[in-house]
Amino acid sequence: MDSLAAAPGTGPATSPLRLLSPARAPRRFEDLPSDRTLVMGILNVTPDSFSDGGRFADTGAAVDAGLKMHYDGADLIDVGGESTRPDSVRISPEEEQARILPVVRALVKAGVLVSVDTMNVSTAEEAIAAGAVLINDVSGVEVDPAMPELVARTGVHYVLMHSRGAVRSSDPHAAYGSVVDDVLSELTQIRNAFYAAGVAPEQIIIDPGLGFSKNGSSNWELLRATERLNALGHRVLIGASRKRFLGSLLARSGQAAPPLERDDATVAVTALAAFSNAWCVRVHNVGPSVDAVKTTAAWKG
């Protein structure tokens, strides 16, 4: 692959695979650090992502970007091949796999721990076979009935994210009695279905699904309730990076800040999530969030 000839910021004769230090890079999920919040880098291998406009739709560019995030300190790279931005068009599992599997294989070969962002059981199974250690599923209450069986059979770690209805539309299902109570209740119900299929509690990670079927105030309520999410007994993943509710917070003259101008607010969320004992944050811009979680860990002693 020509794009692997040079990592971003290196000379043309330097191979990123040689720059990697496999002896240092954890190759098992269980080897991830436990003394601080982890940082997951977002790698969208799509032509229509809301945040990066398809910059990494090409396999080579995606691998380079994933390696760059790894060098910047990401603990995991989350590879996704299907956009969930509002009103995006669904693609087939076959197209999704064609986009992501070459990237997954290349990153795994380079010693990167890879997560795959998918709602499709067939894609999840192929990704696990390619070396992915985590499945990040945004389907929420509409999770595929075959997904619990796959997670149980393979022993893979699994992110159970809360959402309602079509994940590409946040408005029709945004009404809650108490958003925190309702999200906790619905996550518990779905989790119990995974238990019934034989999934072990330690395989499950929960994500409150910021921005999915939730309005701005609901997102802030859920962030303030990170410790209550922890009380469910599972690790908690927070994914606030560049989301619309941050753009609304930073609005000027009635215009929401565009995605690329939301990174400072994202880093602030990272620090607060780490202070609230979130297991991991999922971000587009890795380096500043790595610094934030290290700083928070030092502050907490």
Solvent accessible surface area in square Angstrom, and as a share of the most:
residue,aa,sasa,rsa
1,M,118,0.53
2,D,138,0.71
3,S,35,0.23
4,L,31,0.16
5,A,58,0.45
6,A,32,0.25
7,A,3,0.02
8,P,57,0.36
9,G,91,0.88
10,T,45,0.26
11,G,37,0.36
12,P,123,0.77
13,A,89,0.69
14,T,43,0.25
15,S,22,0.14
16,P,0,0.00
17,L,71,0.35
18,R,173,0.63
19,L,82,0.41
20,L,13,0.06
21,S,50,0.32
22,P,62,0.39
23,A,108,0.84
24,R,212,0.77
25,A,13,0.10
26,P,41,0.26
27,R,126,0.46
28,R,138,0.50
29,F,13,0.05
30,E,115,0.51
31,D,67,0.35
32,L,19,0.10
33,P,47,0.30
34,S,116,0.75
35,D,119,0.62
36,R,55,0.20
37,T,9,0.06
38,L,1,0.00
39,V,0,0.00
40,M,0,0.00
41,G,0,0.00
42,I,11,0.06
43,L,0,0.00
44,N,23,0.12
45,V,1,0.01
46,T,2,0.01
47,P,80,0.51
48,D,41,0.21
49,S,11,0.07
50,F,88,0.37
51,S,7,0.04
52,D,17,0.09
53,G,61,0.58
54,G,17,0.16
55,R,159,0.58
56,F,35,0.14
57,A,45,0.35
58,D,91,0.47
59,T,39,0.23
60,G,7,0.06
61,A,35,0.27
62,A,0,0.00
63,V,1,0.01
64,D,22,0.12
65,A,13,0.10
66,G,0,0.00
67,L,0,0.00
68,K,79,0.34
69,M,17,0.08
70,H,31,0.14
71,Y,74,0.28
72,D,53,0.27
73,G,29,0.27
74,A,7,0.05
75,D,18,0.09
76,L,1,0.00
77,I,1,0.00
78,D,1,0.00
79,V,0,0.00
80,G,5,0.05
81,G,0,0.00
82,E,19,0.09
83,S,13,0.09
84,T,38,0.22
85,R,85,0.31
86,P,67,0.42
87,D,128,0.66
88,S,10,0.06
89,V,123,0.71
90,R,121,0.44
91,I,34,0.17
92,S,51,0.33
93,P,44,0.28
94,E,124,0.56
95,E,75,0.34
96,E,1,0.00
97,Q,30,0.13
98,A,72,0.56
99,R,47,0.17
100,I,0,0.00
101,L,14,0.07
102,P,50,0.31
103,V,0,0.00
104,V,0,0.00
105,R,126,0.46
106,A,17,0.13
107,L,0,0.00
108,V,43,0.25
109,K,163,0.69
110,A,6,0.04
111,G,3,0.02
112,V,6,0.04
113,L,8,0.04
114,V,0,0.00
115,S,0,0.00
116,V,0,0.00
117,D,24,0.12
118,T,3,0.02
119,M,25,0.11
120,N,22,0.11
121,V,26,0.15
122,S,55,0.36
123,T,0,0.00
124,A,0,0.00
125,E,70,0.31
126,E,75,0.34
127,A,0,0.00
128,I,36,0.18
129,A,86,0.67
130,A,17,0.13
131,G,29,0.28
132,A,6,0.05
133,V,33,0.19
134,L,0,0.00
135,I,0,0.00
136,N,3,0.02
137,D,1,0.01
138,V,9,0.05
139,S,9,0.06
140,G,1,0.01
141,V,64,0.37
142,E,110,0.49
143,V,26,0.15
144,D,53,0.28
145,P,125,0.78
146,A,46,0.36
147,M,0,0.00
148,P,10,0.06
149,E,85,0.38
150,L,1,0.00
151,V,0,0.00
152,A,32,0.25
153,R,137,0.50
154,T,51,0.30
155,G,40,0.38
156,V,10,0.06
157,H,24,0.11
158,Y,1,0.00
159,V,0,0.00
160,L,1,0.01
161,M,6,0.02
162,H,0,0.00
163,S,0,0.00
164,R,44,0.16
165,G,12,0.11
166,A,66,0.51
167,V,16,0.09
168,R,25,0.09
169,S,41,0.26
170,S,12,0.08
171,D,109,0.56
172,P,95,0.59
173,H,78,0.35
174,A,20,0.15
175,A,89,0.69
176,Y,39,0.15
177,G,82,0.78
178,S,46,0.30
179,V,8,0.04
180,V,13,0.07
181,D,68,0.35
182,D,37,0.19
183,V,0,0.00
184,L,21,0.10
185,S,53,0.34
186,E,33,0.15
187,L,1,0.00
188,T,36,0.21
189,Q,117,0.52
190,I,16,0.08
191,R,36,0.13
192,N,69,0.35
193,A,53,0.41
194,F,0,0.00
195,Y,74,0.28
196,A,94,0.73
197,A,45,0.35
198,G,54,0.52
199,V,6,0.03
200,A,33,0.25
201,P,71,0.45
202,E,116,0.52
203,Q,17,0.08
204,I,1,0.01
205,I,0,0.00
206,I,1,0.00
207,D,8,0.04
208,P,0,0.00
209,G,0,0.00
210,L,1,0.00
211,G,28,0.27
212,F,23,0.10
213,S,2,0.01
214,K,6,0.03
215,N,77,0.40
216,G,31,0.30
217,S,70,0.45
218,S,8,0.05
219,N,3,0.02
220,W,72,0.25
221,E,72,0.32
222,L,0,0.00
223,L,25,0.12
224,R,176,0.64
225,A,11,0.08
226,T,2,0.01
227,E,89,0.40
228,R,119,0.43
229,L,0,0.00
230,N,37,0.19
231,A,88,0.68
232,L,40,0.20
233,G,63,0.61
234,H,14,0.06
235,R,70,0.25
236,V,0,0.00
237,L,0,0.00
238,I,2,0.01
239,G,6,0.06
240,A,4,0.03
241,S,4,0.02
242,R,21,0.08
243,K,35,0.15
244,R,137,0.50
245,F,11,0.04
246,L,0,0.00
247,G,0,0.00
248,S,67,0.43
249,L,106,0.53
250,L,55,0.27
251,A,45,0.35
252,R,167,0.61
253,S,119,0.76
254,G,72,0.70
255,Q,134,0.60
256,A,52,0.40
257,A,4,0.03
258,P,66,0.42
259,P,32,0.20
260,L,114,0.57
261,E,101,0.45
262,R,19,0.07
263,D,25,0.13
264,D,123,0.64
265,A,13,0.10
266,T,8,0.05
267,V,37,0.21
268,A,53,0.41
269,V,11,0.06
270,T,2,0.01
271,A,34,0.27
272,L,123,0.61
273,A,5,0.04
274,A,6,0.05
275,F,105,0.44
276,S,31,0.20
277,N,81,0.42
278,A,4,0.03
279,W,38,0.13
280,C,0,0.00
281,V,3,0.02
282,R,38,0.14
283,V,3,0.02
284,H,25,0.11
285,N,61,0.31
286,V,4,0.02
287,G,22,0.21
288,P,52,0.33
289,S,0,0.00
290,V,10,0.06
291,D,91,0.47
292,A,11,0.09
293,V,1,0.00
294,K,113,0.48
295,T,88,0.51
296,T,10,0.06
297,A,32,0.24
298,A,81,0.63
299,W,199,0.70
300,K,89,0.38
301,G,103,0.99
